[in-house]
Protein backbone atom coordinates (compact mmCIF):
# COMPACT_ATOMS: atom_id res chain seq x y z
CA UNK A 1 0.00 0.00 0.00
CA UNK A 2 1.52 3.33 -1.04
CA UNK A 3 1.15 6.55 0.95
CA UNK A 4 -1.78 7.83 -1.13
CA UNK A 5 -3.68 4.56 -0.74
CA UNK A 6 -3.01 4.50 2.99
CA UNK A 7 -4.19 8.10 3.42
CA UNK A 8 -7.35 7.31 1.46
CA UNK A 9 -7.95 4.22 3.57
CA UNK A 10 -7.67 6.23 6.81
CA UNK A 11 -9.96 8.92 5.43
CA UNK A 12 -12.57 6.34 4.41
CA UNK A 13 -12.36 4.70 7.84
CA UNK A 14 -13.06 7.94 9.67
CA UNK A 15 -15.85 8.89 7.31
CA UNK A 16 -17.47 5.53 8.09
CA UNK A 17 -16.93 5.91 11.85
CA UNK A 18 -18.17 9.49 12.20
CA UNK A 19 -21.81 8.65 12.91
CA UNK A 20 -21.04 6.43 15.92
CA UNK A 21 -17.69 7.91 16.89
CA UNK A 22 -18.77 9.56 20.14
CA UNK A 23 -20.60 6.47 21.38
CA UNK A 24 -17.67 4.22 20.63
CA UNK A 25 -14.73 6.22 21.95
CA UNK A 26 -15.28 5.42 25.62
CA UNK A 27 -15.63 1.75 24.65
CA UNK A 28 -12.36 1.49 22.74
CA UNK A 29 -10.11 4.04 24.49
CA UNK A 30 -9.52 3.25 28.19
CA UNK A 31 -10.37 6.24 30.39
CA UNK A 32 -11.03 8.39 27.32
CA UNK A 33 -12.67 11.22 29.26
CA UNK A 34 -9.87 11.23 31.85
CA UNK A 35 -7.38 11.52 29.01
CA UNK A 36 -9.18 14.54 27.59
CA UNK A 37 -9.46 16.14 31.03
CA UNK A 38 -5.69 15.81 31.46
CA UNK A 39 -5.15 17.28 28.01
CA UNK A 40 -7.24 20.37 28.74
CA UNK A 41 -6.00 20.81 32.32
CA UNK A 42 -2.39 20.91 31.09
CA UNK A 43 -2.97 24.12 29.12
CA UNK A 44 -1.25 26.86 31.18
CA UNK A 45 -3.36 29.89 30.26
CA UNK A 46 -6.01 31.83 32.18
CA UNK A 47 -9.55 31.01 31.09
CA UNK A 48 -10.35 34.62 30.21
CA UNK A 49 -7.45 34.90 27.76
CA UNK A 50 -8.30 35.11 24.07
CA UNK A 51 -6.21 32.32 22.57
CA UNK A 52 -5.46 31.47 18.99
CA UNK A 53 -5.68 27.67 18.82
CA UNK A 54 -5.16 25.06 16.12
CA UNK A 55 -6.53 21.57 16.68
CA UNK A 56 -5.09 18.81 14.51
CA UNK A 57 -7.48 15.95 13.80
CA UNK A 58 -10.51 17.46 15.53
CA UNK A 59 -12.81 14.51 14.82
CA UNK A 60 -16.37 15.24 15.98
CA UNK A 61 -15.27 18.21 18.08
CA UNK A 62 -14.96 16.70 21.55
CA UNK A 63 -11.72 18.50 22.41
CA UNK A 64 -12.88 21.67 20.67
CA UNK A 65 -15.97 21.78 22.89
CA UNK A 66 -13.85 21.39 26.03
CA UNK A 67 -11.55 24.16 24.80
CA UNK A 68 -14.45 26.54 24.22
CA UNK A 69 -15.89 25.75 27.64
CA UNK A 70 -12.58 26.55 29.36
CA UNK A 71 -11.42 29.34 27.05
CA UNK A 72 -14.66 30.94 25.75
CA UNK A 73 -12.87 33.82 24.00
CA UNK A 74 -10.55 31.53 22.06
CA UNK A 75 -10.50 31.40 18.28
CA UNK A 76 -10.02 27.83 17.09
CA UNK A 77 -9.01 26.36 13.75
CA UNK A 78 -10.20 22.76 13.47
CA UNK A 79 -8.43 20.53 10.95
CA UNK A 80 -9.56 17.06 9.92
CA UNK A 81 -9.22 14.90 6.84
CA UNK A 82 -12.72 13.41 7.20
CA UNK A 83 -15.63 15.38 5.77
CA UNK A 84 -18.11 13.44 7.89
CA UNK A 85 -16.16 14.12 11.07
CA UNK A 86 -16.13 17.85 10.31
CA UNK A 87 -19.86 17.81 9.64
CA UNK A 88 -20.43 16.21 13.04
CA UNK A 89 -18.13 18.78 14.68
CA UNK A 90 -19.98 21.68 13.04
CA UNK A 91 -23.28 20.34 14.35
CA UNK A 92 -21.93 19.87 17.87
CA UNK A 93 -20.35 23.34 17.90
CA UNK A 94 -22.97 25.24 15.93
CA UNK A 95 -23.50 27.89 18.63
CA UNK A 96 -19.93 29.13 18.25
CA UNK A 97 -19.10 31.65 15.52
CA UNK A 98 -15.35 31.85 16.08
CA UNK A 99 -14.37 28.37 14.91
CA UNK A 100 -12.84 27.79 11.48
CA UNK A 101 -13.02 24.33 9.87
CA UNK A 102 -10.44 23.03 7.40
CA UNK A 103 -10.95 19.78 5.49
CA UNK A 104 -7.38 18.58 4.99
CA UNK A 105 -4.85 15.92 5.90
CA UNK A 106 -3.00 17.79 8.67
CA UNK A 107 0.29 16.37 7.39
CA UNK A 108 -0.21 18.56 4.31
CA UNK A 109 -1.34 21.60 6.29
CA UNK A 110 0.50 24.90 5.90
CA UNK A 111 0.05 26.80 9.14
CA UNK A 112 -0.96 30.42 8.69
CA UNK A 113 0.05 32.83 11.42
CA UNK A 114 1.25 31.94 14.89
CA UNK A 115 -0.71 30.10 17.56
CA UNK A 116 -0.81 30.22 21.36
CA UNK A 117 -1.76 26.55 21.44
CA UNK A 118 -1.53 23.66 19.02
CA UNK A 119 -3.34 20.59 20.28
CA UNK A 120 -4.21 17.13 19.04
CA UNK A 121 -5.82 13.92 20.21
CA UNK A 122 -5.61 10.40 18.80
CA UNK A 123 -4.35 11.57 15.43
CA UNK A 124 -0.58 12.06 15.17
CA UNK A 125 0.10 8.31 15.41
CA UNK A 126 -1.17 8.09 11.81
CA UNK A 127 1.95 9.87 10.52
CA UNK A 128 3.78 7.18 8.64
CA UNK A 129 7.46 7.29 9.60
CA UNK A 130 9.66 8.51 12.44
CA UNK A 131 10.98 11.21 10.12
CA UNK A 132 7.43 12.31 9.24
CA UNK A 133 6.62 12.63 12.94
CA UNK A 134 9.76 14.58 13.80
CA UNK A 135 9.37 16.91 10.83
CA UNK A 136 5.78 17.56 11.83
CA UNK A 137 6.89 18.50 15.34
CA UNK A 138 9.26 20.98 13.70
CA UNK A 139 6.32 22.48 11.79
CA UNK A 140 4.36 22.75 15.03
CA UNK A 141 7.29 24.45 16.77
CA UNK A 142 7.60 26.98 13.96
CA UNK A 143 3.86 27.72 14.07
CA UNK A 144 3.78 28.53 17.79
CA UNK A 145 4.22 31.96 19.32
CA UNK A 146 7.01 32.43 21.85
CA UNK A 147 5.90 30.60 25.00
CA UNK A 148 3.16 28.93 23.00
CA UNK A 149 2.32 25.36 23.96
CA UNK A 150 1.79 22.03 22.25
CA UNK A 151 -0.10 19.18 23.87
CA UNK A 152 -1.04 15.80 22.47
CA UNK A 153 -3.21 12.94 23.70
CA UNK A 154 -2.36 9.78 21.82
CA UNK A 155 -1.46 6.12 21.83
CA UNK A 156 2.20 5.15 22.09
CA UNK A 157 4.15 1.96 21.52
CA UNK A 158 5.68 -0.01 24.36
CA UNK A 159 9.40 0.54 24.86
CA UNK A 160 9.99 -3.23 24.73
CA UNK A 161 8.33 -6.14 22.94
CA UNK A 162 7.00 -7.35 26.29
CA UNK A 163 5.41 -3.98 27.09
CA UNK A 164 3.92 -3.66 23.61
CA UNK A 165 2.33 -7.10 23.95
CA UNK A 166 1.05 -6.16 27.41
CA UNK A 167 -0.43 -2.90 26.08
CA UNK A 168 -2.25 -4.82 23.35
CA UNK A 169 -3.55 -7.42 25.80
CA UNK A 170 -4.79 -4.73 28.18
CA UNK A 171 -6.55 -2.91 25.34
CA UNK A 172 -8.31 -6.06 24.14
CA UNK A 173 -9.40 -6.96 27.67
CA UNK A 174 -10.83 -3.47 28.09
CA UNK A 175 -12.85 -3.76 24.87
CA UNK A 176 -14.09 -7.22 25.82
CA UNK A 177 -15.99 -5.68 28.72
CA UNK A 178 -18.06 -3.57 26.32
CA UNK A 179 -17.93 -4.84 22.75
CA UNK A 180 -18.76 -7.99 20.82
CA UNK A 181 -15.96 -10.17 19.46
CA UNK A 182 -16.60 -9.17 15.85
CA UNK A 183 -16.40 -5.49 16.79
CA UNK A 184 -13.11 -6.04 18.59
CA UNK A 185 -11.67 -7.88 15.59
CA UNK A 186 -12.62 -4.95 13.36
CA UNK A 187 -10.93 -2.40 15.61
CA UNK A 188 -7.79 -4.53 15.77
CA UNK A 189 -7.84 -4.75 11.97
CA UNK A 190 -8.15 -0.97 11.70
CA UNK A 191 -5.32 -0.52 14.19
CA UNK A 192 -3.01 -2.86 12.31
CA UNK A 193 -3.51 -1.20 8.95
CA UNK A 194 -3.60 2.48 9.94
CA UNK A 195 -1.85 3.09 13.29
CA UNK A 196 1.92 3.58 13.50
CA UNK A 197 2.63 4.55 17.10
CA UNK A 198 6.14 4.97 18.47
CA UNK A 199 7.48 4.86 21.99
CA UNK A 200 6.89 7.77 24.33
CA UNK A 201 10.65 8.11 24.74
CA UNK A 202 10.96 8.95 21.03
CA UNK A 203 8.35 11.69 21.26
CA UNK A 204 10.04 13.26 24.27
CA UNK A 205 13.48 13.08 22.63
CA UNK A 206 12.24 14.67 19.39
CA UNK A 207 10.51 17.54 21.18
CA UNK A 208 13.66 18.32 23.17
CA UNK A 209 15.91 18.09 20.11
CA UNK A 210 13.68 20.53 18.22
CA UNK A 211 13.95 23.08 21.01
CA UNK A 212 10.82 22.66 23.12
CA UNK A 213 11.25 23.28 26.84
CA UNK A 214 9.49 21.91 29.91
CA UNK A 215 8.64 18.69 28.09
CA UNK A 216 6.46 16.58 30.35
CA UNK A 217 4.06 13.64 30.49
CA UNK A 218 0.94 14.72 32.34
CA UNK A 219 -1.10 11.51 32.07
CA UNK A 220 -0.47 7.90 31.13
CA UNK A 221 -2.44 4.66 31.19
CA UNK A 222 -0.65 1.81 29.41
CA UNK A 223 -0.51 2.91 25.74
CA UNK A 224 -2.56 6.05 26.28
CA UNK A 225 -0.56 9.19 26.99
CA UNK A 226 -0.87 12.96 27.26
CA UNK A 227 2.36 14.87 26.80
CA UNK A 228 3.52 18.25 25.62
CA UNK A 229 5.85 21.18 25.99
CA UNK A 230 6.37 24.93 25.70
CA UNK A 231 8.19 26.79 22.94
C-alpha positions as CSV (number, residue, x, y, z in Angstrom):
1,X,0.0,0.0,0.0
2,X,1.5,3.3,-1.0
3,X,1.2,6.5,0.9
4,X,-1.8,7.8,-1.1
5,X,-3.7,4.6,-0.7
6,X,-3.0,4.5,3.0
7,X,-4.2,8.1,3.4
8,X,-7.4,7.3,1.5
9,X,-8.0,4.2,3.6
10,X,-7.7,6.2,6.8
11,X,-10.0,8.9,5.4
12,X,-12.6,6.3,4.4
13,X,-12.4,4.7,7.8
14,X,-13.1,7.9,9.7
15,X,-15.8,8.9,7.3
16,X,-17.5,5.5,8.1
17,X,-16.9,5.9,11.9
18,X,-18.2,9.5,12.2
19,X,-21.8,8.7,12.9
20,X,-21.0,6.4,15.9
21,X,-17.7,7.9,16.9
22,X,-18.8,9.6,20.1
23,X,-20.6,6.5,21.4
24,X,-17.7,4.2,20.6
25,X,-14.7,6.2,21.9
26,X,-15.3,5.4,25.6
27,X,-15.6,1.8,24.6
28,X,-12.4,1.5,22.7
29,X,-10.1,4.0,24.5
30,X,-9.5,3.3,28.2
31,X,-10.4,6.2,30.4
32,X,-11.0,8.4,27.3
33,X,-12.7,11.2,29.3
34,X,-9.9,11.2,31.9
35,X,-7.4,11.5,29.0
36,X,-9.2,14.5,27.6
37,X,-9.5,16.1,31.0
38,X,-5.7,15.8,31.5
39,X,-5.2,17.3,28.0
40,X,-7.2,20.4,28.7
41,X,-6.0,20.8,32.3
42,X,-2.4,20.9,31.1
43,X,-3.0,24.1,29.1
44,X,-1.2,26.9,31.2
45,X,-3.4,29.9,30.3
46,X,-6.0,31.8,32.2
47,X,-9.5,31.0,31.1
48,X,-10.4,34.6,30.2
49,X,-7.5,34.9,27.8
50,X,-8.3,35.1,24.1
51,X,-6.2,32.3,22.6
52,X,-5.5,31.5,19.0
53,X,-5.7,27.7,18.8
54,X,-5.2,25.1,16.1
55,X,-6.5,21.6,16.7
56,X,-5.1,18.8,14.5
57,X,-7.5,16.0,13.8
58,X,-10.5,17.5,15.5
59,X,-12.8,14.5,14.8
60,X,-16.4,15.2,16.0
61,X,-15.3,18.2,18.1
62,X,-15.0,16.7,21.6
63,X,-11.7,18.5,22.4
64,X,-12.9,21.7,20.7
65,X,-16.0,21.8,22.9
66,X,-13.9,21.4,26.0
67,X,-11.5,24.2,24.8
68,X,-14.5,26.5,24.2
69,X,-15.9,25.7,27.6
70,X,-12.6,26.5,29.4
71,X,-11.4,29.3,27.0
72,X,-14.7,30.9,25.7
73,X,-12.9,33.8,24.0
74,X,-10.6,31.5,22.1
75,X,-10.5,31.4,18.3
76,X,-10.0,27.8,17.1
77,X,-9.0,26.4,13.7
78,X,-10.2,22.8,13.5
79,X,-8.4,20.5,11.0
80,X,-9.6,17.1,9.9
81,X,-9.2,14.9,6.8
82,X,-12.7,13.4,7.2
83,X,-15.6,15.4,5.8
84,X,-18.1,13.4,7.9
85,X,-16.2,14.1,11.1
86,X,-16.1,17.8,10.3
87,X,-19.9,17.8,9.6
88,X,-20.4,16.2,13.0
89,X,-18.1,18.8,14.7
90,X,-20.0,21.7,13.0
91,X,-23.3,20.3,14.3
92,X,-21.9,19.9,17.9
93,X,-20.4,23.3,17.9
94,X,-23.0,25.2,15.9
95,X,-23.5,27.9,18.6
96,X,-19.9,29.1,18.3
97,X,-19.1,31.6,15.5
98,X,-15.4,31.9,16.1
99,X,-14.4,28.4,14.9
100,X,-12.8,27.8,11.5
101,X,-13.0,24.3,9.9
102,X,-10.4,23.0,7.4
103,X,-10.9,19.8,5.5
104,X,-7.4,18.6,5.0
105,X,-4.9,15.9,5.9
106,X,-3.0,17.8,8.7
107,X,0.3,16.4,7.4
108,X,-0.2,18.6,4.3
109,X,-1.3,21.6,6.3
110,X,0.5,24.9,5.9
111,X,0.1,26.8,9.1
112,X,-1.0,30.4,8.7
113,X,0.0,32.8,11.4
114,X,1.2,31.9,14.9
115,X,-0.7,30.1,17.6
116,X,-0.8,30.2,21.4
117,X,-1.8,26.5,21.4
118,X,-1.5,23.7,19.0
119,X,-3.3,20.6,20.3
120,X,-4.2,17.1,19.0
121,X,-5.8,13.9,20.2
122,X,-5.6,10.4,18.8
123,X,-4.3,11.6,15.4
124,X,-0.6,12.1,15.2
125,X,0.1,8.3,15.4
126,X,-1.2,8.1,11.8
127,X,1.9,9.9,10.5
128,X,3.8,7.2,8.6
129,X,7.5,7.3,9.6
130,X,9.7,8.5,12.4
131,X,11.0,11.2,10.1
132,X,7.4,12.3,9.2
133,X,6.6,12.6,12.9
134,X,9.8,14.6,13.8
135,X,9.4,16.9,10.8
136,X,5.8,17.6,11.8
137,X,6.9,18.5,15.3
138,X,9.3,21.0,13.7
139,X,6.3,22.5,11.8
140,X,4.4,22.8,15.0
141,X,7.3,24.4,16.8
142,X,7.6,27.0,14.0
143,X,3.9,27.7,14.1
144,X,3.8,28.5,17.8
145,X,4.2,32.0,19.3
146,X,7.0,32.4,21.8
147,X,5.9,30.6,25.0
148,X,3.2,28.9,23.0
149,X,2.3,25.4,24.0
150,X,1.8,22.0,22.3
151,X,-0.1,19.2,23.9
152,X,-1.0,15.8,22.5
153,X,-3.2,12.9,23.7
154,X,-2.4,9.8,21.8
155,X,-1.5,6.1,21.8
156,X,2.2,5.1,22.1
157,X,4.1,2.0,21.5
158,X,5.7,0.0,24.4
159,X,9.4,0.5,24.9
160,X,10.0,-3.2,24.7
161,X,8.3,-6.1,22.9
162,X,7.0,-7.3,26.3
163,X,5.4,-4.0,27.1
164,X,3.9,-3.7,23.6
165,X,2.3,-7.1,24.0
166,X,1.0,-6.2,27.4
167,X,-0.4,-2.9,26.1
168,X,-2.2,-4.8,23.4
169,X,-3.6,-7.4,25.8
170,X,-4.8,-4.7,28.2
171,X,-6.6,-2.9,25.3
172,X,-8.3,-6.1,24.1
173,X,-9.4,-7.0,27.7
174,X,-10.8,-3.5,28.1
175,X,-12.8,-3.8,24.9
176,X,-14.1,-7.2,25.8
177,X,-16.0,-5.7,28.7
178,X,-18.1,-3.6,26.3
179,X,-17.9,-4.8,22.7
180,X,-18.8,-8.0,20.8
181,X,-16.0,-10.2,19.5
182,X,-16.6,-9.2,15.9
183,X,-16.4,-5.5,16.8
184,X,-13.1,-6.0,18.6
185,X,-11.7,-7.9,15.6
186,X,-12.6,-5.0,13.4
187,X,-10.9,-2.4,15.6
188,X,-7.8,-4.5,15.8
189,X,-7.8,-4.7,12.0
190,X,-8.2,-1.0,11.7
191,X,-5.3,-0.5,14.2
192,X,-3.0,-2.9,12.3
193,X,-3.5,-1.2,9.0
194,X,-3.6,2.5,9.9
195,X,-1.9,3.1,13.3
196,X,1.9,3.6,13.5
197,X,2.6,4.6,17.1
198,X,6.1,5.0,18.5
199,X,7.5,4.9,22.0
200,X,6.9,7.8,24.3
201,X,10.6,8.1,24.7
202,X,11.0,9.0,21.0
203,X,8.3,11.7,21.3
204,X,10.0,13.3,24.3
205,X,13.5,13.1,22.6
206,X,12.2,14.7,19.4
207,X,10.5,17.5,21.2
208,X,13.7,18.3,23.2
209,X,15.9,18.1,20.1
210,X,13.7,20.5,18.2
211,X,14.0,23.1,21.0
212,X,10.8,22.7,23.1
213,X,11.2,23.3,26.8
214,X,9.5,21.9,29.9
215,X,8.6,18.7,28.1
216,X,6.5,16.6,30.3
217,X,4.1,13.6,30.5
218,X,0.9,14.7,32.3
219,X,-1.1,11.5,32.1
220,X,-0.5,7.9,31.1
221,X,-2.4,4.7,31.2
222,X,-0.7,1.8,29.4
223,X,-0.5,2.9,25.7
224,X,-2.6,6.0,26.3
225,X,-0.6,9.2,27.0
226,X,-0.9,13.0,27.3
227,X,2.4,14.9,26.8
228,X,3.5,18.2,25.6
229,X,5.8,21.2,26.0
230,X,6.4,24.9,25.7
231,X,8.2,26.8,22.9
